Amino acid sequence: MTKLLPALAAAAAALLAACTSDTDTPAGPKPRCDPELDAALAAWADAGFSGSVALAAGGEPVCEAGYGAADRASGRPNTADTVFAIGSVTKTFTAAAIFDLADQGLLAPDDRVGDLLPELGGPVRDATLLQLMLHTSGLNGAAGADHEPLSRDDALAAIGATEPAFAPGTGYLYTNAGYTLLALVVEEIAGTSYREHATTRILSGLPSAGFWDGSPGAVGERAIGYLDDGSTGESGDFAGPHWALDGNGGLAMSMPDLAAWTHALFTGGVVSAESTAAIAAPVVDLGDGAAETPGWVARDASAYGEPFLAAAGGGGDVGHDTMVVWIPSGERVIAVASNGGDVSGEELMAAIGPALVAGDPIPAPDAPGGTFDPEAAAAIVGDYRLDTGGTYRVTHDDGLRLAALGADAVEALFPPRDEAAADAVRTHERAVADLLAGETATGREELAALEDEFGPIDGAEPAGTVLAEGELRTYVTLATGDGPLLSWYALDDKGGVAAVEVGAEPPALTLVPDGDGFRPADPAGTGPDVTVTFTGDDLTVAGPDGATTARRN
């Protein structure tokens, strides 16, 4: 998903100002960050950031560095040249491919997609290529699950059968399916495969760039992604066909290559000056000084002092989170990627951005307030039951973990930060309930897919909602013939399924000592505002709205 990064433009500017290059020649060693900045980022790495950073100005690298482990098992570190999946940043490359074909006179952004793809059915046929790039086509959702085989014909059929959220050009809704169609257009018009065209023309000159899954693959040592539950993400060995991701999320590369390409794109090295201007031009007003452009989100100078464009991708099943920002003033670029841990790249930038904007020292990560003897874990590990029926499960492996099972337990452990957030949670929960009651076409399709895999679904019991990776996830317990099945759904504003995990682990927090109790391990300060205490056989969760106590079974 493309996301905006708070304070990112000014943060990038300050980071670039704080870095120096070790060499004036491309053949020299990779430039490192200035020692003070390097030490500050290393402290964040100690707190949970794992990834790579690349900063450039005027087309020249300024600062390139890696932090944390690319492979926790072997201890192999992240370096500046480590390869990451860039997720939805792929959309910026697909939009560039469309404008490149326009530069060649092979199509025009105002062409109707149905005229270019005669096999495509449904109302989306009337959408223009520009509307697809701007997420104003009316498409809702994706053509298929990321790492499930999806052929070209099946992708066209699935997208053509999609019930539109609105008529083309009359609304805005972020969707992956639109960029799948754009990649199909590239393949149709270019006279070669989308992957071949992307590699030989749009990615030309980037040594590491390629696809995370399939061929031609990205070149270089890859970071293993780690998901919230500690498991490893998709490793890049998915055989395909890959049309669920091609065009909208399939590319991978190092951060220096992403920074170099971004500079080339906005300085005329990828498409014509006219197309560059079209890519950078704000079109769809998103509010708060933000606007959609083809493949990017533009921000004006009202909030951060300078205009910039940003793209980001993460939250998928690879376990990477990648962000890139272009600041026209000084032709500056910042590219950041993370591969799991307690601090994502976006969370890192949100945490340190305000201080960088003000010219203050970079704040240190939030650190535990005390020590915890692992031997004491045996006294508190176990299941604790609420009077209202929910359960907390305390485990101890590499750290102390607290999982919540049941809507009452989840609500107490993951309270909304304010009334607006509470309203959003209630709205999302109603939408998920409608989905799984089959009250929408999308819901009926989802139920049919579930029943194909698990047999009859006899109900969906609400199991709470959490905010994770920038999206609301509503948990439900599905009643199947084989027993209860915990799952979560993240829906878009029109009720489409943005993300889903069937057979999910319950939401959980890692706890760290805090005085006489514990609080969430939350270096960036973005998690729930709760404290947890243990007294005898009682576990108490205290939050903004009071305390909830559960007793050990």
N, C-alpha and C positions, 0 to 999 in steps of 0.2 A: 504494500500500500504506500502511495506517496504521502508523505507527512511533512508538516512544517516544523522547523526546529526553533524553539524560542531563543531569541537573542543570538542566533547563529551568525548573522552577518557581522555584527560587531565583534563577536567572539572570534570569528575567523580573522578579522582584520587585526585584532590584538595578538592573536597567535602568530600571525605572519610577521608582525613587527617584533615579536619576542624571539624569533628564530634567526640563526645565522647559518651560512653554508661553510662547510669545511674545505670546499674546493671550487675553483672557477672553471674546471674542465669536466666534461661529461664522463671522461674515463676515470676520474678520481673516485674516492670512497663516497658512499651515500651520505648526504648531509644529515646531521643529527640536530635535534632541537637544542637551543641554547641551554646551558646546564641548569639554570633555575627552573625553566619550564619543564625540562626533562625530569628533574627531581619531583616536581609537582605531579606530573602525569604518572611517574613511577609510584607515587603514593596512592594514586587512584587505581593503578594496576594491583597494588597490594590489597586494596579494598574490594577488588572484583572486576575491574576493567581488563579485558583481554582482547587485543586486536592490533590494528595498524593505523597510522596517521600519515598523510601526505599533504604538504602545504607547498604552494607554488605561487610565484608572482611574475608577471610578464612572460610566462611560458617557461620559466626556469625553476627547477626544484629549489626550495628553500629549506625544508625540513621534512625528513622521512624517517620514521621509526616504528618499531614494533614493541608490543608489551604483552606479557602473559604467555600462555602456552598455546601453540597451535595444535598440540597433541598432549593431553594431560598424562596419558599412560606412559609415553616415552620421554616426556619432558622436552620435546622439541619446541623451541620458542617461536613465537610470532616475530617476523622481521618485516622490514619495509616492503619486501618483495613477496610476502605470503599472499596466496590467491584466496579470494573470498567470493562467494556467490553474491551478486549485487541486487538480487530480487527485483523489485519494481523499478529500480533505476534503469533496468532494461528498456523501459518505455521511452526513455529519452533517446536511445539508439534507434528504436523502431520509428519514432517520429522523424528522426533525421533521415532514415532510409526513405520514407515517403517523400520528404522534401527533396532528397537527392534525385528521385525518379521524376519529380516535378521539374527540377532544373534541367533534366534531359529531355523534357517535353513529352514524356511517356504517360503522364496523368496530370491532374490538377487537384489541389486540396478540396475544391468544391464539387468534384465528381461524386456521384452517388455510388455507394459501395455495391449496390445491386447491379449496376451497369458493368462493373469490373469483375464481379463474381456472379455469373449468371445462375449458378447452382444454388445460390443463397435464397432462402425463402423468408417469409415473415415480414412484419412492418419495418424491421431494421434495414431492409433493402433501400428505403428512401433516405437513410442517413448519409450525410456526406463524410468524406475522409476527415475533414476538419472537425466535424462534430464527434467522430470517434476519438480523435486525438484529444478533444477537450472534455470528454465524458458527458456530452450533451446529446448522445444518440438515443437515449431511452433504454439502452441495454441495462440489465440488472444481473449482477453476479459474474460467474465465470463459465467457461465452456465445459469444465470438468475439474475434478480434483487434481492437484498439482502433480502427484507422482502415481497417477493411474494412466494406463495406455489410452491414448486418444488419437485416432487417425484424422487425416485431413477431412475426409468425408463425414466422419462422425462429429467433428468440431463444427463444420458447416451446418449439419442437421440440428445439432443441439442449440446453436446460436439462433438459427432461423426459427426454431420452435419456442424460443423464449418469449414469455409474455412481457411486453414493454412496460416500463414504469411510467412513461409519458411519450408523447409524439416527438420525433426527432426535432431538436432545436428548441424545445419548450421547457426544459428543466436541466438540472445537473445531478448526476449520480456517478460516483467513482465506480469503475468496473474494469475487471481484467478482460472480459470478453471482447470489448472494443478493440483492444490491442492485439488480441488473437486474430481478429478479422483483418487488421492492418498488416500483420505479418503474412496472412494468406494473400492479400493484395500484392505485397512485395513479390511473393513467389509467382503469382499469376503474371505480373507485368514484367518482371525482370528477366524472365526466360530461364531462370535457374532456381534452385531451391532457396528458401528464405535463409537457411543456415549458410549456404555457400555465398550468397550475396552479402550477408552481414559480415562474414569473415573476410572476404576479399575486398570489399569496398568500404564498409562503414567502420570496421575494426582494423583496417590496414595500418601498419606501423606501430601497433601495440603488441609487444612481444608476448605478454602473458594472456591476452584476451581470447576468449572462446566461450564454450558452453559448459555449464556445470555438469550436465548429464549429456551423454552421447557425443557425437563427433560433428565438427572439429572441437575438441575439448580445450579448455583453458590449460596453459602451460606453466608449470612451476609447482612448488610445494604448496599443498592446500591446507587451510586451517580446518580442523574437524569442528563442526558445530555442536554445541551442547544445549539441549532443551531444558525447560524449566524443571523437569523431574530428574535431571542429571544424565539422562540417556543421550546417546549421540544422534545427530540429525542425519538426514539423507546424505550419503557420501559421494554421490555423483555416478553411481553405477546403474542407474535406472535405464533399462534398455529401450524404453519408448514403445510406440511412437510418442512424440513429445509435444503435441499440439495444445495441451492444457497450459504449458508454460511458454512455448515459443512466442516471441513478440511481447510478452508482458512480464516475464520474470526469469528467464533461463540463462542469462549471461553471467560470466565470472571473470575476474581479473585482479591484479594487484592495485593497491591504492595509488601508487605513482602513475600507473597507466590510466586509471580513471581520471586523475587530475590532469594529465597531459591531454587526454581526449576532450575533456571539458573546455580547456583553453582553446584547443583547435576548433571545436564546434563554434564557439562564440567569437572567434577571430577570423572566420572565413576559410578554415582549413578542411572543413568537411562538406559544407554546402555553400551555396552562393550567398552574397551579402544580402540579397532580398529575402532568401529563405531564412538566414540567420536572424534577420529583423523580425520575421513572422514567428519564429520559434520563441523569441524573447518577449514578444508583445503580450501584455496582459489582455485577456479577452473576457473571461467569465468571472465576475466579481464574487468572491467567496466571503467577503466581510473582513473587518479588522485589518484592512490594508493588504489583503491577500487576493490574488487572482490566478486563475488557471491559464496556462499557456500550453502549447502543444508539447506534452511530455514533462513539463515543469510546473512549479508553483512560483509566481513572482510576488515579492513583497516590496511595498513602497518604503520611502524613507521615514515615514511617520513614527514608527516604533523604534528603529535601530540606528537612525542617522544616515544610512546609505541604502539604496535599493539593492536587491540581490535576487537570484533565482536559486531554488533548492529542489532536490529530489531525494527520496529516501525509500529504502525497501527493507522489510524485515517481517518478523512475525509468522513466517512460514515454517515448513518442516525441515529446513536445512540447519537452522540454528544460527544464522548470521544476520547481522543488522548493518546496513551500509547507507551512508549519507554523503552527498556531495553538494557543495555550494559554490556558485559563481558570483563574484563581486566585480561588476564592471570596472569600478574605480581601481586603477592599478592592475587590472587583469589578474585578480587574485582568485585562487581556488583552494578550498579545503575539502579533503576526502577522508572519511573515517569509516572503519569497519570493525565490528566486534564479532566474536564467535562464542558468545554465551557468557556466563558468569553473573555476578550480582549487579553489574553496571553495564548496560548496553552503551553503544556509541552515542545514541541520542540522549540517554540519561546523563552521560558524562557532560555533553555539551550544555544541557539544561542546567546542570549543577554549577558549572564553572563559568558559564556565559555572562550572568549578571555582574560578577566581579570583574571580568575582563572588560566589559562595556564601561564600567566605572573607573577602570584603571587601578583597581585594588588588587592585592595579592590573590592568587587562586586559592579558594578555600580548600581546606583539607577535607577528606571524606569523613562522614560521621563514623566515629569509632565506638566500639563497645565500652561501656562504663565500668567494667569489672572483669574478673576472671571466672572461669567455670571449670571445675574439676570433673573430668570425664567419668570418674568413678561415682560421682554423685548422680549420674544419669539413671542408674539402676533404681534409685528411689522414686523417680518420677515417670519413668517410661511406662506406658500402658494406655488403656482406653478410659475416657471420662465421659459420662453420660449426663446430658441436660435433662431437667424435669420435663421439658417440652419435646424430648425425643431425639434430638441431635446428639452427635458424638464428636469428641476431640480425640485424636490419636497422637500420642507422643512417642517418637522414635529417636534413637541416637545411633548414628553411624559415623560419618565424618563431622557431623554437627548435630545440634538439637533441632528437630523438625516437629512442627505442630500442624496436623492436617485437620480439616473441618469436613464433617459428613452430615448433611442435612441443612435445610434452608436456615433454621434458627442458629445453628453453629456458624455457618458461613456469614450470616448477617452481623453477628457479634464480632467475628474476627476480621472481617473486611468491611467496616462501616463506610458509607459514602462520606466524602469530606465536607459537603455542604448540602443545602436543600436542593440546589439545582442538580447536583450529582445524584441525589436520591430520586428526584423526578425522572432523570434519565434512566436509572436502574428500573424503576417501576414501568416505564414505557417499554424498555427492552424486554422485560419479563412478560409483559402482555403480548408483545409481538412474537416471542418464542412460543408462548402458549397457543396463540392463534396458528402459528406454523405447524405445530405438532398435533393440533386438532384438525388439520386438513382444511382450514377455512380459506386458504389461498391456493392458487395454482402451484406456487413454489412449495407450499406445505404438502400438497397432495403428491407432488413429485418426490419430495423427501421421504414421506411415509412409504411410498411404493419402493424406493431404494432400500429403506431400512427393512421392509418386509421381505424383499428379495434375498437379503443376506441373513436375517435373524428370525424370519417367520412372523406371525401376527404380532403386532404391537398393541398391547391391551391398556396402554395409558402411559402418561409421562408425568411423574411427580416432580414438582419444583424442588430444586436443591441449592438455590442461592445464586448470587451474581457477584463476580469480582471484576476489577479493572486490571488487565494484564496486557503488556506489550501495546499499550495505547488503545485497546478495544475492550468493550464490555463483553464478558463471557457469562452467559446464563447456563448454569448446570441443571440438568434434569436426570431423573432416574427412569429409564425406559423399562417397562414391564414386558419382557420377552418370554417365550416358551422355555428358554434356558435359564431364566432367572433375571434379576435386576441388572441393568447395564447403565453405569454412570457415563454421561456424555455432556459436552457443552457446545453451545451455539453462539456465534457472533453474527449479528445481522446488520445490514446496512439500513439507511434511513427509509428505504422502501420495502423492507421486509425480506430482502434477498439474503441468501446465506453467504456472508463474507468469509467465514471460517467455521470449521466444525471439527470436533474430535469425538469419535464414538469409541467407547471403552476407555474413558479418560481416568487418570488418577484424580483423587479429590484435591481441591485447592489447598496449598500448604505454605507455611512460612518457615524460614530458618530463624531461630531465636538466638539472641546474644544477651549476655548479662547486662543488667541495668539496675544498679542499687540492690534492693532486696528481691527483685524480680527479673523479668526478661522483656525484651522488646524485639520487633522484627529487625533482622540484619538488613539495613537500608542505607547504604553509604550515600546515595544521591538524595535521600529525603523525599522519595516519591511514593512510598508505601503507606499502608494503613497506620493510623495514629492510635495504637493500642499498646497496653502493657499486659503481661501475663505473670501471674504469681501462683506458687504452689504452697499449700498449707495442709500438711497431712495428706488426706486422700482427696482434697479439693483443688481444682484448677479454676482460677478466676481470670476472665478476660475483661479488662476495663478499657472503655473507649469514650468518645465524646458524649454518648447518650447514656452512660452508666456502666454498671458491671453485670456480668453474667457468670454464674458459677456452675461447674459441672463436677460430679463426684465419680471417682475411679470405680470401675466395675469390680 
